[in-house]
Every structure is written in structure tokens, then in C-alpha cells.
Amino acid sequence: MGAADEYRTGTFAVFQGRTYVASSQTNIRREITILPEDGREQRVGVDELEEWYRTSWTFIWESQPFSVLGVQDGKIKGQYKGGSHMFAWEMLEREVASEGSHQIYTISLDPEHVQHLTEHREDLLTQWKEERQP
């Protein structure tokens, strides 16, 4: 993954040393779908994966919590997760959520201005293997 992808939220798989966006569930043949750069979906057996995980990122700015939405122009874009309406109203940008049903409050910051940038990773490969042990 490139620098712009470093703080992505989603499900990913490492196959043959490369990281791909991936499905979070297997099909009946114990395969998942990965999405190579050419955009054509590819099915890969779970037993062929080096890693398979779901991840999200959070950070603190001005003592307030944010979830990372991604990186744009070298800046980390975060969605406000705190409860201070006054803080959100005065300090943040308002925009329509990706699903279009409601508004969210966001900010884009240089990485050096965020605190406690933390990855939250769920190891799907280990879970999958443990569920299949006798």
C-alpha cells in the first residue's frame, strides 16, 4: 500500500507479498475475493493468504476523538466521534456522509498535528483458522 493508503479503514488481505482490498467473508470453497489494481476481482483460497484482517484508525485532536476516513493530499482526514456539538460547530467542516443519509463533522490535518494515532486491527485469518480446528 502506498502512503495515501497507510491509514485506510476496511478489510485487507496479503497475498504473495502484496496487500489488497478484500472481502470479509469466505465463499463455500473457502475463498475470499481480493481486488488487484487492475480492478478485476480475483478469488484466492484462505489457506494461501499471509494475512487477512479488518482495520480502522482513530486519533485525538484538541482532546477530542476522531475516526480516520483516509488520507487526502498528505493530510489525515478524520470524522468527529465526540459529543460536543459546540466543538463540532466551531472547529470542524460539515459534510454529507458517504451514504448520504446524514451530516458528519470532519477535519483534515497534517499527520504531526494528530495525537494517539492508533490502528484497531481484527485478525480474520487467525479467527478463521481457529474456527476450523477440531
C-alpha positions as CSV (number, residue, x, y, z in Angstrom):
1,M,0.0,0.0,0.0
2,G,1.2,3.5,-0.7
3,A,1.4,6.4,1.7
4,A,-2.1,7.5,0.9
5,D,-3.4,4.1,1.8
6,E,-1.5,3.9,5.1
7,Y,-4.4,4.7,7.3
8,R,-7.3,3.1,5.3
9,T,-10.2,1.6,7.1
10,G,-11.5,-1.7,5.7
11,T,-10.8,-5.3,5.1
12,F,-7.4,-6.3,3.5
13,A,-5.5,-9.5,2.6
14,V,-1.8,-10.0,2.0
15,F,-1.4,-12.5,-0.9
16,Q,2.1,-13.2,-2.4
17,G,3.6,-10.3,-0.5
18,R,1.1,-7.7,-1.7
19,T,-1.8,-6.1,0.2
20,Y,-5.2,-6.0,-1.5
21,V,-8.6,-4.8,-0.6
22,A,-10.5,-8.0,0.3
23,S,-13.9,-9.4,1.2
24,S,-14.6,-10.1,4.8
25,Q,-16.2,-13.5,4.3
26,T,-15.4,-16.7,2.5
27,N,-17.4,-18.5,-0.1
28,I,-18.3,-22.2,0.1
29,R,-14.9,-23.1,-1.4
30,R,-13.1,-21.3,1.4
31,E,-12.0,-18.4,-0.9
32,I,-12.2,-14.7,-0.5
33,T,-12.3,-12.0,-3.1
34,I,-9.4,-9.6,-3.5
35,L,-9.3,-6.6,-5.7
36,P,-6.0,-6.1,-7.6
37,E,-5.0,-2.7,-9.0
38,D,-6.5,-3.6,-12.4
39,G,-9.9,-3.7,-10.8
40,R,-10.7,-7.3,-11.8
41,E,-11.8,-9.3,-8.8
42,Q,-9.8,-12.4,-8.0
43,R,-10.7,-15.3,-5.8
44,V,-8.0,-16.7,-3.5
45,G,-8.0,-19.6,-1.1
46,V,-7.8,-18.5,2.6
47,D,-5.0,-21.0,3.1
48,E,-2.9,-19.1,0.5
49,L,-3.1,-15.8,2.5
50,E,-0.2,-14.4,4.5
51,E,-2.6,-12.0,6.3
52,W,-6.3,-11.2,6.3
53,Y,-7.6,-8.5,8.6
54,R,-10.2,-5.8,9.2
55,T,-8.7,-2.5,10.3
56,S,-9.7,1.0,11.4
57,W,-7.8,4.0,12.7
58,T,-8.5,6.6,15.4
59,F,-6.8,9.7,16.6
60,I,-7.1,12.6,19.1
61,W,-7.0,16.3,18.2
62,E,-7.7,19.1,20.6
63,S,-8.6,16.4,23.2
64,Q,-11.4,15.1,21.0
65,P,-11.8,11.7,19.4
66,F,-11.8,11.1,15.6
67,S,-12.1,8.1,13.2
68,V,-9.8,8.2,10.2
69,L,-11.6,8.4,6.9
70,G,-8.4,8.4,4.8
71,V,-5.5,10.5,3.6
72,Q,-6.0,13.3,1.1
73,D,-3.2,15.5,-0.2
74,G,-0.9,14.2,2.6
75,K,-3.4,15.1,5.3
76,I,-5.3,12.7,7.5
77,K,-9.0,13.2,7.2
78,G,-11.0,12.4,10.4
79,Q,-14.6,12.1,11.3
80,Y,-15.5,13.5,14.7
81,K,-16.7,10.9,17.2
82,G,-17.1,13.1,20.3
83,G,-20.2,14.6,21.8
84,S,-19.5,18.3,21.9
85,H,-21.9,20.0,19.5
86,M,-20.2,23.3,20.1
87,F,-16.7,22.0,19.3
88,A,-18.0,20.4,16.1
89,W,-19.9,23.5,15.1
90,E,-17.0,25.9,15.7
91,M,-13.9,23.8,14.7
92,L,-14.9,21.3,12.0
93,E,-16.2,21.1,8.5
94,R,-19.7,19.8,8.0
95,E,-20.4,17.4,5.1
96,V,-22.8,14.8,4.0
97,A,-21.9,11.2,5.0
98,S,-20.9,8.8,2.2
99,E,-24.3,7.0,2.4
100,G,-26.0,10.4,2.0
101,S,-28.4,10.0,5.0
102,H,-26.9,12.4,7.5
103,Q,-24.2,15.0,8.1
104,I,-20.8,14.4,9.7
105,Y,-18.2,16.7,11.0
106,T,-14.7,16.3,9.6
107,I,-11.2,17.8,9.7
108,S,-8.1,17.3,7.6
109,L,-4.8,17.6,9.5
110,D,-1.1,17.2,8.8
111,P,0.0,13.9,10.5
112,E,2.2,15.8,13.0
113,H,-0.9,17.5,14.4
114,V,-2.8,14.4,15.4
115,Q,-2.2,12.6,18.7
116,H,-2.5,8.9,19.6
117,L,-2.9,7.8,16.0
118,T,-4.0,4.1,16.7
119,E,-4.7,1.2,14.5
120,H,-7.5,-1.2,15.6
121,R,-6.9,-4.5,13.8
122,E,-9.0,-7.6,13.8
123,D,-7.1,-10.7,12.6
124,L,-9.6,-12.5,10.4
125,L,-7.1,-15.2,9.3
126,T,-6.4,-16.4,12.8
127,Q,-10.1,-16.3,13.7
128,W,-10.9,-18.3,10.6
129,K,-8.3,-21.0,11.3
130,E,-9.4,-21.3,15.0
131,E,-13.0,-21.8,14.0
132,R,-12.0,-24.7,11.7
133,Q,-9.8,-26.6,14.3
134,P,-11.3,-29.9,15.5
